[in-house]
């Protein structure tokens, strides 16, 4: 699923950066930008799933909850630090065209780090009372937090804006940045952290008795839940009853958050089916390869698409040339991903002892 997010991200960024402005009205570009709404929710949702998998395994080993929280929160702090470093890199490479305020812009890596820290605190509170009990509490509370974030997003973007805070701080609440109102292209805690907690609930559900004993039925239920979430989102949007003074379905509403969660659940079921009965395990899979090095290819491809190292002139290309450039980015990032994976394996192999004692080998 991370690999799928990478593929969708490549096409969205390439067409957005390289196509001439008049081509932004074409059917191809519009479809491209619809697909572009998926990578960020996918990455954040999968961060929650991975977080649950790691936490569950550590709990099963009997590791103390404070140690689990410390380990997971440090990983979140590391991702947050990488997000800040990424902004510094963009500023240095594009210093003539990038304002200093972009150093404090809330982007995907920033919210990934913040969400992981928040989930670390959350898992510390929900631990205790046995692994099964902790899992049940974690699932229920994760869903509750995701719902609460979704419900609080519209007022925090409009009537309850915390504009008494300095803009770098408020930006993490509603993505206002340096503008007079929140920006939908940024990634504040409200609503984006909701995807992380939705993923956290999904990750803990993977360890439930039903999921382990009835795997196929479980993912069928996941797909049905996704369809139900999408239908409910549409029905709520069409309802004459509105809870908010300012309602914006496509950017800040809990209904749109619900719809995107439904799409994520459908993609989760699709990924399971593709790996169970599809071609994913029948030979080399670029999506799986990208999934192993998603952070690296995200980091590098940005400079070759949007940065000063762009392989094509920005906003000056036709569809054919931009598509050719997209193929070049795909192949280049695939080569980089393969190199990274193989170099990591060589490093691990080099660190292994040359030989083992006979008794240890026999054991």
C-alpha positions in Angstrom: 0.0 0.0 0.0 2.9 2.4 0.6 4.2 1.5 -2.8 0.8 2.3 -4.3 1.0 5.7 -2.5 4.4 6.3 -4.1 3.1 5.5 -7.6 0.1 7.8 -7.2 2.4 10.5 -5.8 4.8 10.3 -8.7 2.2 10.9 -11.3 0.5 13.6 -9.4 3.7 15.6 -8.8 5.1 15.1 -12.3 2.0 16.3 -14.1 1.4 19.2 -11.6 5.0 20.4 -12.0 5.7 20.0 -15.7 2.4 20.5 -17.6 1.8 23.8 -19.2 -0.9 25.8 -17.3 -3.5 25.5 -20.1 -3.2 21.7 -19.9 -4.4 21.8 -16.3 -7.9 21.9 -17.7 -7.6 18.6 -19.5 -9.3 15.4 -18.5 -6.0 13.7 -17.8 -4.8 16.3 -15.4 -8.1 16.3 -13.5 -8.0 12.5 -13.1 -4.4 12.8 -12.0 -5.3 15.3 -9.3 -8.2 13.2 -8.0 -5.7 10.3 -7.6 -3.4 12.9 -5.9 -5.8 13.0 -3.0 -4.9 9.5 -1.9 -1.1 9.3 -1.2 -1.1 11.6 1.9 -4.0 9.8 3.6 -2.4 6.5 2.7 0.9 7.3 4.2 -0.6 8.6 7.4 -3.1 5.8 7.7 -0.4 3.2 7.2 1.8 4.9 9.8 -1.0 4.1 12.2 -1.3 0.5 11.0 2.5 0.0 11.4 2.5 1.7 14.8 -0.2 -0.8 16.0 1.8 -3.8 14.6 5.0 -2.7 16.4 3.1 -1.9 19.7 1.2 -5.2 19.7 4.4 -7.2 19.2 6.2 -5.4 21.9 3.2 -5.8 24.3 3.2 -9.6 23.5 6.8 -9.8 24.5 6.0 -8.3 27.9 7.9 -5.1 27.4 6.9 -2.4 29.9 4.6 0.2 28.5 6.9 3.1 29.4 9.6 1.5 27.2 7.2 0.9 24.4 6.0 4.5 24.5 9.6 5.8 24.6 10.7 3.8 21.6 7.7 4.7 19.5 7.7 8.4 20.5 11.4 8.6 19.7 10.7 7.2 16.2 8.0 9.9 15.8 10.4 12.6 16.9 12.9 11.3 14.3 10.4 11.5 11.5 9.4 15.0 12.7 13.1 16.0 12.7 13.5 14.6 9.1 10.5 16.8 8.1 12.3 19.9 9.4 15.5 18.8 7.7 13.6 18.3 4.4 12.3 21.9 4.6 15.9 23.2 5.3 17.1 21.3 2.2 14.4 22.8 0.1 15.2 26.2 1.3 19.0 25.8 0.7 18.5 24.4 -2.8 15.9 27.0 -3.8 16.9 29.9 -1.6 16.2 32.5 -4.4 12.6 31.3 -4.8 11.7 30.0 -1.3 10.7 32.3 1.6 12.0 31.6 5.1 8.5 30.9 6.4 8.5 27.7 4.3 10.9 26.3 6.9 8.0 26.2 9.3 5.4 24.8 6.9 3.4 21.8 8.1 3.9 19.1 5.6 3.4 15.3 5.4 6.5 14.3 7.3 5.8 16.8 10.1 2.3 15.5 10.7 3.5 11.9 10.5 6.0 12.7 13.3 3.5 14.5 15.4 0.9 11.8 14.9 3.4 9.1 16.0 4.2 11.0 19.1 0.5 11.4 19.9 -0.1 7.7 19.3 2.8 6.8 21.6 1.2 8.8 24.4 -2.2 7.2 23.6 -0.8 3.7 23.7 0.8 4.3 27.0 -2.6 5.3 28.5 -4.4 2.3 27.0 -1.8 -0.3 28.0 -2.3 -2.5 31.1 -4.7 -5.2 32.1 -3.4 -7.8 29.7 -2.7 -7.8 26.0 -6.3 -8.6 24.9 -7.8 -6.0 27.2 -5.3 -3.4 26.0 -6.1 -4.2 22.4 -9.8 -3.7 22.9 -9.3 -0.4 24.7 -6.9 0.7 22.0 -9.4 -0.1 19.2 -12.3 1.7 20.8 -10.3 4.7 21.9 -8.5 5.1 18.5 -11.9 5.2 16.7 -13.2 7.7 19.3 -10.2 10.0 18.9 -10.4 9.8 15.1 -14.1 10.8 15.3 -13.4 13.6 17.8 -10.7 15.0 15.5 -13.1 15.0 12.6 -15.9 16.7 14.5 -13.6 19.4 15.9 -11.9 20.2 12.5 -14.6 22.6 11.1 -14.9 24.9 14.1 -11.1 25.0 14.6 -10.8 26.1 10.9 -13.5 28.7 11.2 -15.5 29.9 14.3 -13.1 28.5 17.0 -9.9 29.4 15.3 -7.1 29.7 17.9 -5.7 32.8 16.3 -4.3 34.0 19.6 -1.4 31.5 19.0 1.7 32.4 17.0 1.1 31.3 13.4 3.8 28.5 13.5 1.9 26.9 16.4 -1.6 27.6 15.0 -0.5 26.1 11.7 -0.2 22.7 13.4 -3.8 23.0 14.6 -5.5 24.1 11.3 -2.8 24.8 8.7 -3.2 28.5 8.6 0.6 29.1 7.9 1.1 32.8 7.1 -2.2 33.3 5.5 -5.5 34.8 6.8 -7.3 31.5 6.8 -6.4 27.8 7.0 -5.0 26.2 3.8 -6.4 22.9 2.6 -3.1 21.9 0.9 -1.3 21.8 4.2 -1.3 18.9 6.8 -2.3 20.1 10.3 -3.3 17.8 13.2 -7.0 18.6 12.5 -8.0 16.6 10.4 -5.0 14.7 9.2 -4.1 13.0 12.5 -7.5 11.3 12.3 -6.1 9.1 9.5 -3.3 7.9 11.8 -5.7 6.9 14.6 -8.0 5.2 12.1 -5.0 3.3 10.9 -4.1 2.5 14.5 -7.5 1.0 15.1 -7.2 -1.0 11.8 -3.8 -2.3 12.9 -5.0 -3.5 16.3 -7.9 -5.2 14.6 -5.5 -7.3 12.5 -4.5 -9.0 15.8 -8.1 -9.8 16.8 -9.2 -13.4 17.1 -11.6 -13.0 14.1 -8.9 -11.5 11.9 -6.5 -14.3 12.7 -8.9 -17.2 12.3 -11.2 -15.9 9.5 -8.7 -13.7 7.5 -10.6 -13.6 4.2 -13.9 -12.9 5.9 -12.3 -10.2 8.0 -11.0 -8.3 4.9 -14.4 -8.8 3.2 -15.9 -7.1 6.3 -13.2 -4.3 5.9 -14.4 -3.8 2.3 -18.1 -3.7 3.4 -17.2 -1.2 6.1 -15.5 1.0 3.5 -18.6 1.0 1.2 -20.8 1.8 4.2 -18.5 4.7 5.2 -18.7 6.2 1.7 -22.5 5.8 1.5 -22.9 7.3 5.0 -20.7 10.2 4.1 -22.9 11.0 1.0 -26.1 10.7 3.0 -24.8 13.0 5.8 -23.7 15.6 3.3 -27.2 15.6 1.7 -28.9 15.9 5.1 -30.8 19.1 5.7 -29.5 19.2 9.3 -26.1 20.9 9.6 -24.0 21.1 12.8 -21.7 23.9 11.8 -22.0 27.5 11.0 -19.5 27.2 8.2 -19.6 23.9 6.2 -17.0 22.9 3.6 -17.5 19.3 2.5 -14.4 19.0 0.4 -11.8 20.3 2.8 -12.7 20.4 6.5 -15.9 18.4 7.0 -16.1 15.2 9.0 -18.2 13.8 6.2 -15.3 14.1 3.7 -13.0 12.5 6.3 -15.4 9.6 6.6 -15.5 9.2 2.8 -11.7 9.1 2.6 -11.5 6.6 5.4 -13.9 4.5 3.5 -11.7 4.6 0.4 -8.7 3.7 2.6 -10.6 0.6 3.9 -11.4 -0.4 0.3 -7.8 -0.1 -0.7 -6.8 -2.2 2.3 -9.1 -5.0 1.2 -7.9 -4.6 -2.4 -4.3 -4.9 -1.3 -5.1 -8.0 0.7 -6.8 -9.6 -2.3 -4.0 -8.6 -4.7 -1.4 -10.2 -2.4 -3.6 -13.3 -1.7 -4.9 -14.0 -5.3 -3.3 -11.4 -7.5 0.0 -11.0 -9.2 1.8 -9.3 -6.3 3.7 -12.4 -5.2 4.2 -13.9 -8.7 7.5 -12.2 -9.5 9.0 -8.8 -9.0 6.6 -6.1 -7.7 7.6 -2.5 -8.1 4.9 -1.4 -5.6 6.3 -3.7 -2.9 9.8 -2.5 -3.7 8.8 1.2 -3.4 7.0 0.3 -0.2 10.3 -0.8 1.4 11.9 2.6 0.7 9.0 5.0 0.6 10.6 7.7 2.7 13.8 7.7 0.5 12.0 7.9 -2.8 9.6 10.5 -1.4 12.5 12.6 -0.3 14.6 12.3 -3.5 11.9 12.5 -6.2 10.7 15.9 -4.9 14.0 17.6 -5.9 13.9 16.0 -9.4 10.3 17.1 -10.0 9.7 20.4 -8.1 13.2 21.5 -7.1 16.1 23.1 -8.9 17.2 19.7 -10.1 14.0 19.2 -12.0 14.6 16.9 -15.0 12.1 18.8 -17.2 11.3 22.6 -17.4 8.5 23.3 -15.0 5.1 24.4 -16.4 6.4 24.2 -20.0 5.8 20.6 -21.1 3.1 18.9 -23.1 1.4 15.7 -22.0 3.7 13.4 -24.0 6.9 14.9 -22.6 5.6 15.1 -19.1 4.5 11.4 -19.3 8.0 10.5 -20.6 9.5 12.4 -17.6 7.1 10.4 -15.3 8.5 7.2 -16.8 12.0 8.5 -16.1 11.2 9.3 -12.5 9.6 5.9 -12.0 12.7 4.1 -13.4 15.1 6.3 -11.6 13.4 5.9 -8.2 13.0 2.2 -8.8 16.8 1.9 -9.4 17.4 4.0 -6.2 15.1 1.8 -4.2 16.7 -1.4 -5.4 20.2 0.0 -4.6 19.1 1.0 -1.1 17.6 -2.4 -0.4 20.6 -4.3 -1.7 23.1 -2.0 0.1 21.2 -2.5 3.3 21.3 -6.3 2.9 25.1 -6.2 2.2 25.6 -4.1 5.3 23.6 -6.6 7.4 25.5 -9.5 5.9 28.9 -7.8 6.5 28.0 -7.3 10.2 27.1 -11.0 10.7 29.9 -13.2 12.2 31.8 -15.2 9.6 31.2 -18.5 11.4 29.3 -19.8 14.4 30.4 -22.3 17.0 29.4 -25.9 16.2 27.1 -26.2 19.3 25.3 -23.0 18.4 24.9 -24.2 14.8 23.5 -27.5 16.0 21.0 -25.7 18.2 
